[in-house]
Amino acid sequence: MSRTYRIAIIGCGGIANGKHMPALSKLKNIEMVAFCDIVEERAVEASQKYGAEGARVYTNYKELLTDASIDIVHVCTPNDSHAEIAIDALEAGKHVMSEKPMAKTAHDAQRMVDAAKRTGKKLTVGYNNRFRADSQHLKKICEEGELGEIYFAKAHAIRRRAVPTWGVFLDEEKQGGGPLIDIGTHALDLTLWMMNNYKPKVVLGTSYHKLSQRENAANAWGPWDPAKFTVEDSAFGMIVMENGATISLESSWALNTLEVDEAKCTLSGTEGGADMKDGLRINGEKHSRLYTTEIDLKAGGVAFYDGATERDIDLEMRMWIKAIDEDKDPVVTPEQAFVVSQILEAIYESAKTGKAVYL
């Protein structure tokens, strides 16, 4: 690394404390110098724990952006403010990492892409599941053509009963949706990335509010308040790509099922298949016999990008800063993240209208 980068955190809640700040703090070439939150106490606590000497605290992000010494901004706020803050930060000359999903709407996601192009600053989105050991290994298999042409895939984001009851997760106005935009977005990003296919043609979707109105429901984080549960409890989509490939997307926070998988994908290609259902498994046919290979990811090895194996969120942050330092595209490009938002929005639209959405 050629220099030290000064980073600002906007939104000092759960995702900033659980992912961004701990991972960034492990990097020697960064300093977290500014912290912003509408609840000042949260920004103060983050500054005290992770801030460099002289770090400043803000409650208005626009004031933060006037600091010309800040190089990078991390946007860790609710979905409805991702676009506004990210665009303002890009226009202020900062590189930006926004938490997923890219934006609440596809229109706003496109505005973010346009702003990055216009300003020449780097923009990425926090799809950290790309950086898991199984994801990295499967990506290499896909890139080397071992699966052939991948023409059918499943994106899995299924929880049996794990509805997030804190923050604004149940608020459709703030978030834009429920499990589809929250965890379905991870599974879809992972699947599109493996297929290296970002040209959707038509989308058909359904969404449900079947369990959200239950009182005193069993839930990993305690019962939810039905009156505040304004988003779907499950949503499903079928996406047909321009080349004819099909993707089935499934997402839920609450569903009566024992098949629970989150941020995983299943791939079917002309030369083989793969899934993340029970570890990473590759399947196919050789010498007129079917085979299944289980990949041992505990045997060490080297991270897909470079360096020793490390946690997904640590690798994500390191590769992000490296992309800036070396003036290369980030692993998650804004154009890729836009397509994820475009498809998610189409699923919601199709669910409301009962009609297929052509893109």
C-alpha positions in Angstrom: 0.0 0.0 0.0 1.4 3.4 -1.0 -0.4 5.7 1.5 -2.7 5.9 4.5 -6.4 6.5 3.7 -8.7 8.6 5.8 -12.2 7.0 6.2 -15.5 8.3 7.4 -18.3 6.1 8.7 -21.9 7.4 8.1 -24.3 5.4 10.2 -22.9 3.9 13.3 -25.5 1.2 14.0 -25.4 -2.6 13.8 -23.8 -3.2 10.4 -21.1 -0.6 11.1 -20.2 -2.1 14.4 -20.6 -5.7 13.3 -18.7 -5.5 10.1 -17.2 -2.3 8.7 -15.4 -0.8 11.7 -14.0 -4.0 13.2 -12.7 -5.2 9.7 -11.3 -1.8 8.8 -9.5 -1.5 12.2 -7.3 -4.5 11.2 -5.8 -2.6 8.2 -2.6 -0.7 8.9 -3.0 1.8 6.0 -6.4 3.3 7.1 -7.5 5.8 9.7 -11.2 6.2 10.7 -11.3 10.0 11.2 -15.0 10.8 11.1 -18.2 9.2 12.5 -21.8 10.4 11.7 -25.1 9.2 13.1 -28.4 10.9 13.7 -28.1 9.6 17.2 -25.0 11.4 18.4 -24.3 8.9 21.2 -23.7 6.2 18.7 -21.2 8.3 16.7 -19.4 9.2 19.9 -19.1 5.5 21.0 -17.8 4.5 17.6 -15.3 7.3 17.6 -14.1 6.4 21.1 -13.7 2.7 20.1 -12.4 3.0 16.5 -11.4 6.6 15.9 -7.9 7.9 15.1 -6.5 10.7 17.3 -8.6 13.8 16.6 -11.5 11.9 15.0 -14.6 14.1 14.6 -18.2 13.3 15.4 -21.2 14.6 13.3 -25.0 14.3 13.2 -25.3 15.8 9.7 -23.4 13.9 7.0 -23.3 16.9 4.7 -21.1 18.7 7.2 -18.8 15.7 7.3 -18.4 15.7 3.5 -17.0 19.2 3.6 -13.8 17.8 5.1 -11.5 17.6 2.1 -9.0 15.4 3.9 -11.5 12.4 3.9 -10.7 10.0 1.2 -13.3 7.3 1.6 -16.9 7.1 2.9 -18.7 4.0 4.1 -22.5 4.3 4.0 -24.1 2.1 6.7 -27.5 3.6 6.9 -31.1 2.3 6.1 -31.7 1.5 2.5 -33.7 4.6 1.6 -30.7 6.9 2.2 -28.0 4.9 0.5 -28.3 6.7 -2.8 -28.6 10.2 -1.5 -25.6 9.9 0.8 -23.4 7.9 -1.7 -24.1 10.4 -4.5 -23.3 13.4 -2.3 -20.1 11.7 -1.1 -19.0 10.9 -4.7 -19.7 14.5 -5.7 -17.6 15.6 -2.8 -14.6 13.7 -4.2 -14.8 10.6 -1.9 -14.6 6.9 -2.8 -17.7 5.1 -1.5 -18.6 1.8 -0.1 -22.4 1.5 0.4 -23.9 -1.3 2.4 -26.2 -3.7 0.5 -28.6 -3.4 -1.2 -27.2 -0.7 -3.4 -30.4 1.4 -3.1 -34.1 1.2 -2.3 -35.0 1.5 -6.0 -33.4 0.6 -9.3 -33.7 4.3 -10.3 -31.6 5.3 -7.4 -29.1 2.6 -8.0 -28.7 3.8 -11.6 -28.1 7.4 -10.3 -25.3 6.0 -8.1 -23.7 4.3 -11.1 -24.0 7.6 -13.1 -22.4 9.6 -10.2 -19.5 7.2 -10.0 -18.8 7.5 -13.7 -19.3 11.3 -13.7 -16.9 11.9 -10.8 -14.3 9.2 -11.6 -14.5 8.0 -8.0 -14.8 4.3 -7.0 -18.1 2.9 -5.8 -18.7 -0.5 -4.4 -21.5 -2.3 -2.5 -21.1 -4.6 0.5 -21.8 -8.0 -0.8 -19.4 -9.7 1.6 -20.5 -13.3 0.8 -18.5 -13.2 -2.4 -15.4 -13.3 -0.1 -16.2 -16.5 1.8 -13.8 -19.4 1.2 -16.5 -21.5 -0.5 -17.6 -18.7 -2.7 -14.0 -17.9 -3.8 -13.3 -21.5 -4.6 -16.6 -22.0 -6.5 -15.9 -18.8 -8.5 -12.5 -20.1 -9.6 -14.2 -23.4 -10.7 -16.8 -21.4 -12.7 -14.1 -19.2 -14.3 -12.1 -22.2 -15.4 -15.1 -23.6 -17.2 -15.4 -26.8 -15.1 -19.2 -26.4 -15.0 -19.5 -25.5 -18.7 -22.4 -23.1 -19.6 -24.4 -22.5 -16.4 -28.0 -22.4 -17.7 -30.0 -23.0 -14.5 -29.4 -21.8 -11.0 -31.1 -21.3 -7.6 -30.4 -18.5 -5.2 -31.2 -19.5 -1.6 -32.1 -17.1 1.2 -34.4 -19.1 3.4 -34.8 -18.6 7.2 -37.4 -20.7 9.1 -38.1 -18.1 11.8 -35.5 -15.3 12.0 -37.2 -12.0 11.6 -35.0 -9.0 12.5 -37.1 -7.1 15.0 -34.7 -4.2 15.7 -34.1 -1.0 13.7 -36.2 -0.4 10.6 -36.1 -3.8 9.1 -39.9 -4.1 9.2 -40.5 -0.7 7.8 -41.3 -0.8 4.1 -40.8 2.9 3.6 -37.3 2.9 5.0 -36.1 -0.5 3.6 -38.1 -1.0 0.4 -39.0 -4.5 1.4 -38.3 -7.5 3.7 -36.3 -10.7 3.2 -36.1 -10.3 -0.5 -34.2 -7.0 -0.4 -32.4 -7.9 2.9 -31.0 -11.4 2.4 -32.3 -12.3 -1.0 -30.1 -9.6 -2.4 -27.0 -11.5 -1.1 -28.1 -14.8 -2.7 -28.9 -13.2 -6.0 -25.6 -11.3 -6.1 -23.7 -14.5 -5.4 -25.6 -16.4 -8.1 -25.2 -13.7 -10.9 -21.5 -13.4 -10.0 -20.9 -17.2 -10.4 -22.7 -17.2 -13.7 -21.0 -14.0 -14.8 -24.4 -13.1 -16.4 -25.8 -9.7 -15.8 -28.4 -9.5 -18.6 -31.9 -10.2 -17.3 -34.8 -10.4 -19.8 -38.0 -11.2 -17.9 -38.9 -11.6 -14.2 -41.9 -13.2 -12.5 -42.3 -12.8 -8.8 -44.6 -13.5 -5.8 -44.5 -12.2 -2.2 -46.4 -13.2 0.9 -47.7 -11.8 4.2 -48.8 -15.2 5.5 -47.1 -15.4 8.9 -46.3 -11.8 9.6 -49.5 -11.1 11.4 -49.1 -13.9 14.0 -49.1 -12.8 17.6 -46.4 -14.1 19.9 -44.7 -16.0 17.1 -41.6 -18.1 17.6 -38.6 -16.2 16.4 -34.8 -16.1 16.8 -35.0 -12.6 18.2 -38.2 -12.8 20.0 -41.8 -12.2 18.8 -42.3 -9.4 16.3 -45.0 -6.8 16.5 -47.6 -7.6 13.7 -48.6 -3.9 13.6 -45.1 -2.9 12.6 -44.5 -5.8 10.1 -45.2 -3.9 6.9 -42.9 -5.9 4.6 -43.3 -9.4 3.1 -42.4 -12.4 5.2 -41.3 -14.3 2.1 -40.8 -13.7 -1.6 -39.9 -15.7 -4.6 -38.8 -15.0 -8.2 -38.0 -16.6 -11.5 -35.6 -14.7 -13.7 -34.9 -15.6 -17.4 -31.7 -14.1 -18.8 -31.2 -12.9 -22.3 -29.2 -16.0 -23.2 -32.1 -18.2 -21.9 -30.6 -19.2 -18.6 -33.0 -19.4 -15.7 -32.6 -18.4 -12.0 -34.9 -19.3 -9.2 -34.7 -17.0 -6.2 -36.2 -17.9 -2.8 -36.2 -15.7 0.3 -37.9 -15.7 3.6 -37.6 -14.5 7.2 -40.5 -16.8 8.3 -41.5 -19.9 6.4 -42.7 -23.3 7.4 -39.8 -25.3 6.1 -36.8 -27.4 7.3 -34.7 -26.5 4.3 -32.9 -23.5 5.7 -30.1 -21.9 3.5 -28.9 -18.3 3.4 -26.6 -16.6 1.0 -26.0 -19.8 -1.0 -26.5 -20.9 -4.6 -27.0 -24.0 -6.7 -25.6 -24.1 -10.2 -26.3 -26.5 -13.1 -24.1 -26.3 -16.2 -23.5 -28.4 -19.3 -20.3 -30.0 -17.8 -21.2 -30.2 -14.2 -23.1 -28.7 -11.2 -22.4 -27.3 -7.8 -24.2 -26.4 -4.6 -23.5 -25.0 -1.2 -26.2 -26.9 0.6 -23.9 -29.2 2.7 -20.5 -27.6 2.3 -19.3 -27.1 -1.3 -20.2 -30.0 -3.5 -19.4 -30.5 -7.2 -21.2 -33.0 -9.3 -21.1 -34.4 -12.8 -20.5 -37.4 -15.0 -17.2 -39.1 -16.0 -16.7 -42.3 -17.9 -20.4 -42.9 -18.0 -20.6 -42.7 -14.1 -22.0 -40.0 -11.9 -19.8 -38.4 -9.3 -20.0 -36.0 -6.4 -17.0 -34.3 -5.0 -17.0 -32.6 -1.6 -14.4 -29.8 -1.3 -12.5 -29.7 1.9 -12.3 -26.0 2.8 -10.7 -26.7 6.1 -7.4 -27.9 4.6 -5.9 -24.5 4.4 -5.0 -23.1 1.0 -4.8 -19.6 -0.3 -7.5 -17.0 -0.7 -8.9 -16.7 -4.2 -7.6 -13.1 -4.6 -4.3 -13.1 -2.8 -2.8 -13.6 0.7 -3.6 -16.1 3.4 -7.2 -17.2 4.1 -9.1 -14.7 6.2 -12.6 -13.9 7.3 -14.9 -12.8 4.5 -15.5 -9.3 5.9 -11.8 -8.8 6.5 -10.9 -9.8 2.9 -13.7 -7.6 1.6 -12.3 -4.5 3.3 -8.7 -5.3 2.3 -9.6 -5.8 -1.3 -11.7 -2.6 -1.4 -8.8 -0.5 -0.1 -6.4 -2.3 -2.4 -8.6 -1.5 -5.4 -8.4 2.2 -4.5 -4.7 2.0 -3.9 -4.0 0.3 -7.2 -6.6 2.2 -9.1 -8.5 -1.0 -10.2 -12.1 -1.9 -10.3 -13.5 -3.1 -7.0 -14.5 -6.8 -6.7 -18.2 -5.7 -6.6 -18.7 -3.1 -9.4 -21.6 -0.7 -9.3 -22.8 -2.0 -12.6 -23.2 -5.5 -11.2 -24.9 -4.2 -8.0 -27.3 -2.2 -10.1 -28.5 -5.4 -11.9 -29.2 -7.0 -8.5 -31.4 -4.0 -7.6 -33.1 -4.0 -11.0 -34.1 -7.7 -10.6 -35.3 -7.3 -7.0 -37.5 -4.4 -7.9 -38.9 -6.4 -10.8 -39.8 -9.2 -8.5 -41.7 -6.8 -6.2 -43.5 -5.2 -9.1 -44.5 -8.6 -10.6 -45.8 -9.7 -7.2 -48.0 -6.6 -7.0 -49.3 -6.7 -10.5 -49.4 -10.4 -11.1 -47.7 -9.9 -14.4 -44.2 -10.6 -15.7 -41.8 -7.7 -15.9 -39.7 -7.3 -19.0 -36.4 -5.5 -18.6 
